[in-house]
Amino acid sequence: MGKMRPLKIKDHVSKKTGRIRKKFKKTFGVSPHQITLALLNHEKSQNLIADMANDGEVISKFAPKVLERMKHIIEGTKDLNRVHSEVAKLGGDAINQIQKYQDDSELANTKYVNTAEEQKLSFTSAKDKESLRHKNAIALGTLQKWLARHTEQIDGEYKYNQTQLNTETKNQQINLEYDEKLGEYRLDMGSDFNPELLPKKQYAPLEVVKRIATTIKETLLGF
């Protein structure tokens, strides 16, 4: 193609759309001048517009489907991340709660073991204390029983022996008093003194009382 001749057809619009013309190429990739050239069968301009038209036709054809698919991609991406976000949040809370349950369970188990050990030690201590108290009580009771029997036996024997000696003591007192009366009577009677005329009281002698006491103890006490 040779050099372009001047355009004989009048362009009445371009002068009225100066600002649009300036933005047109930046917006759509082709200038109003290139459109004019293509109308005049300019090869390069026609190729440019044809290529861009083919792209536009393909884009327009697949735009609805691509847009639909992109919406699914965008919504899917959003939903995927929303799900992961909520799962992470719920999972984090659950993990912390589960860990707390584990910690509480372990603490409860430790407390149970410690309490059981403490109770066992307390029971053993109390059992030993009770055993010692019982032994002391038995020992004390046995001692008290022995002391009671011993003191009762000693006191009884003392009183028993004292009772046995009562007659002997009285006999000794009677003998002393009788001897004094004999002396007085002798002084009064002189050669006429007759001791048979002065009566004398006499209790059973000590050996007789002891023999009777022995018989009574063997019969009643068994010793």
C-alpha positions as CSV (number, residue, x, y, z in Angstrom):
1,M,0.0,0.0,0.0
2,G,1.3,3.4,-0.9
3,K,1.2,6.7,0.9
4,M,-2.2,7.6,2.3
5,R,-3.9,10.3,0.4
6,P,-5.8,13.0,2.3
7,L,-9.2,12.0,3.5
8,K,-11.9,13.6,1.4
9,I,-14.8,12.6,3.7
10,K,-15.5,15.1,6.4
11,D,-15.1,14.0,10.1
12,H,-17.5,16.2,11.9
13,V,-17.4,14.3,15.3
14,S,-13.7,14.0,16.2
15,K,-13.3,17.7,16.8
16,K,-16.2,17.6,19.2
17,T,-14.8,14.6,21.2
18,G,-11.2,15.7,22.0
19,R,-11.1,14.5,25.5
20,I,-12.7,11.2,24.7
21,R,-10.2,10.7,21.8
22,K,-7.3,11.2,24.2
23,K,-8.6,8.5,26.6
24,F,-9.8,6.1,23.9
25,K,-6.5,4.5,23.1
26,K,-5.5,4.2,26.7
27,T,-8.8,2.5,27.5
28,F,-9.3,0.3,24.4
29,G,-5.8,-0.1,22.9
30,V,-6.7,1.5,19.6
31,S,-6.9,5.2,18.6
32,P,-9.7,6.9,16.6
33,H,-7.0,7.6,14.0
34,Q,-6.3,3.9,13.7
35,I,-10.0,3.3,13.2
36,T,-10.0,5.8,10.4
37,L,-7.0,4.1,8.8
38,A,-8.7,0.7,9.0
39,L,-11.8,2.2,7.3
40,L,-9.5,3.3,4.5
41,N,-8.1,-0.2,4.1
42,H,-4.8,0.4,6.0
43,E,-3.4,-3.1,6.5
44,K,-1.6,-2.6,9.8
45,S,-4.6,-0.9,11.4
46,Q,-7.0,-3.5,10.0
47,N,-4.8,-6.3,11.4
48,L,-4.6,-4.7,14.8
49,I,-8.4,-4.2,15.0
50,A,-9.0,-7.7,13.6
51,D,-6.8,-9.3,16.2
52,M,-8.3,-7.2,19.0
53,A,-11.8,-8.1,17.7
54,N,-11.0,-11.8,17.6
55,D,-9.8,-11.5,21.2
56,G,-12.9,-9.6,22.2
57,E,-15.2,-12.1,20.4
58,V,-13.5,-15.0,22.2
59,I,-13.6,-13.2,25.5
60,S,-17.3,-12.3,25.1
61,K,-18.1,-15.9,24.2
62,F,-16.3,-17.4,27.2
63,A,-16.9,-14.4,29.6
64,P,-20.1,-15.8,31.2
65,K,-18.7,-19.2,31.7
66,V,-15.3,-17.9,32.9
67,L,-17.1,-15.4,35.2
68,E,-19.3,-18.2,36.5
69,R,-16.3,-20.4,37.2
70,M,-14.3,-17.5,38.7
71,K,-17.3,-16.9,41.0
72,H,-17.1,-20.5,42.1
73,I,-13.3,-20.2,42.6
74,I,-13.7,-17.0,44.6
75,E,-16.6,-18.3,46.7
76,G,-14.8,-21.7,47.1
77,T,-11.6,-20.0,48.2
78,K,-13.6,-17.8,50.6
79,D,-15.5,-20.8,52.0
80,L,-12.4,-22.9,52.2
81,N,-10.6,-20.2,54.2
82,R,-13.7,-19.5,56.3
83,V,-14.1,-23.2,57.1
84,H,-10.4,-23.5,58.0
85,S,-10.6,-20.3,60.1
86,E,-13.6,-21.5,62.0
87,V,-12.2,-25.0,62.3
88,A,-8.9,-23.6,63.6
89,K,-10.8,-21.4,66.1
90,L,-13.0,-24.3,67.3
91,G,-10.1,-26.7,67.2
92,G,-7.9,-24.4,69.2
93,D,-10.6,-23.9,71.8
94,A,-11.3,-27.7,71.9
95,I,-7.6,-28.5,72.1
96,N,-7.2,-26.1,75.0
97,Q,-10.3,-27.5,76.7
98,I,-9.2,-31.1,76.1
99,Q,-5.8,-30.2,77.5
100,K,-7.5,-28.8,80.5
101,Y,-9.6,-31.9,80.9
102,Q,-6.3,-34.0,80.7
103,D,-4.6,-31.7,83.2
104,D,-7.6,-31.8,85.6
105,S,-7.8,-35.6,85.2
106,E,-4.1,-36.0,85.9
107,L,-4.4,-33.6,88.9
108,A,-7.4,-35.5,90.2
109,N,-5.6,-38.8,89.8
110,T,-2.5,-37.4,91.6
111,K,-4.7,-36.0,94.4
112,Y,-6.4,-39.4,94.7
113,V,-3.1,-41.2,95.0
114,N,-1.8,-38.7,97.5
115,T,-5.0,-38.7,99.5
116,A,-5.1,-42.5,99.5
117,E,-1.5,-42.6,100.7
118,E,-2.2,-39.9,103.4
119,Q,-5.3,-41.8,104.5
120,K,-3.3,-45.0,104.7
121,L,-0.6,-43.4,106.7
122,S,-3.1,-41.7,108.9
123,F,-4.9,-45.0,109.4
124,T,-1.7,-46.8,110.2
125,S,-0.7,-44.1,112.7
126,A,-4.1,-44.2,114.3
127,K,-4.1,-48.0,114.3
128,D,-0.7,-48.1,116.0
129,K,-1.8,-45.4,118.4
130,E,-4.9,-47.4,119.2
131,S,-2.9,-50.6,119.6
132,L,-0.5,-48.9,122.0
133,R,-3.4,-47.3,123.9
134,H,-5.1,-50.7,124.2
135,K,-1.9,-52.4,125.4
136,N,-1.3,-49.6,127.9
137,A,-4.9,-49.9,129.0
138,I,-4.6,-53.7,129.3
139,A,-1.3,-53.3,131.2
140,L,-2.8,-50.7,133.5
141,G,-5.9,-52.7,134.0
142,T,-3.9,-55.8,134.8
143,L,-1.7,-53.8,137.2
144,Q,-4.7,-52.2,138.9
145,K,-6.4,-55.7,139.1
146,W,-3.2,-57.1,140.6
147,L,-2.8,-54.2,143.0
148,A,-6.4,-54.4,144.0
149,R,-6.2,-58.1,144.7
150,H,-2.8,-57.7,146.3
151,T,-3.8,-54.8,148.6
152,E,-7.1,-56.6,149.4
153,Q,-5.2,-59.8,150.2
154,I,-2.7,-58.0,152.3
155,D,-5.4,-55.9,154.0
156,G,-7.5,-59.1,154.5
157,E,-4.6,-61.0,155.9
158,Y,-3.6,-58.1,158.1
159,K,-7.2,-57.8,159.4
160,Y,-7.4,-61.6,159.7
161,N,-4.2,-61.8,161.6
162,Q,-5.2,-58.8,163.7
163,T,-8.4,-60.6,164.5
164,Q,-6.6,-63.7,165.5
165,L,-4.4,-61.7,167.8
166,N,-7.3,-60.0,169.5
167,T,-8.0,-62.9,171.8
168,E,-4.3,-63.3,172.6
169,T,-4.0,-59.6,173.4
170,K,-7.1,-59.8,175.6
171,N,-5.7,-62.9,177.3
172,Q,-2.4,-61.0,178.0
173,Q,-4.4,-58.1,179.4
174,I,-6.5,-60.6,181.5
175,N,-3.4,-62.2,182.8
176,L,-1.9,-58.9,183.8
177,E,-5.1,-57.8,185.5
178,Y,-5.5,-61.3,187.2
179,D,-2.0,-61.1,188.5
180,E,-2.7,-57.7,190.0
181,K,-5.9,-59.1,191.6
182,L,-4.0,-62.1,192.9
183,G,-1.5,-59.7,194.6
184,E,-4.3,-57.7,196.2
185,Y,-6.1,-60.8,197.3
186,R,-2.9,-62.3,198.7
187,L,-2.3,-59.1,200.7
188,D,-5.8,-59.3,202.0
189,M,-5.9,-63.0,202.9
190,G,-2.4,-63.7,203.9
191,S,-1.9,-67.4,204.8
192,D,-5.6,-68.0,204.0
193,F,-4.9,-67.1,200.3
194,N,-6.6,-69.6,197.9
195,P,-6.3,-68.6,194.2
196,E,-9.1,-71.0,193.2
197,L,-11.5,-68.6,195.0
198,L,-10.5,-65.9,192.5
199,P,-12.1,-66.7,189.1
200,K,-10.1,-65.9,185.9
201,K,-11.6,-65.2,182.4
202,Q,-9.7,-67.0,179.6
203,Y,-10.2,-66.8,175.8
204,A,-9.1,-69.5,173.4
205,P,-5.3,-69.5,173.1
206,L,-3.6,-68.2,169.9
207,E,-2.8,-71.7,168.5
208,V,-6.5,-72.6,168.7
209,V,-7.6,-69.4,167.0
210,K,-5.0,-69.9,164.2
211,R,-6.2,-73.5,163.7
212,I,-9.8,-72.4,163.4
213,A,-8.8,-69.4,161.1
214,T,-6.9,-71.8,158.8
215,T,-9.9,-74.1,158.6
216,I,-12.2,-71.1,157.7
217,K,-9.8,-69.8,154.9
218,E,-9.5,-73.3,153.4
219,T,-13.3,-73.7,153.4
220,L,-14.3,-70.2,152.1
221,L,-11.3,-69.0,150.1
222,G,-9.8,-72.2,148.9
223,F,-6.3,-71.5,150.1
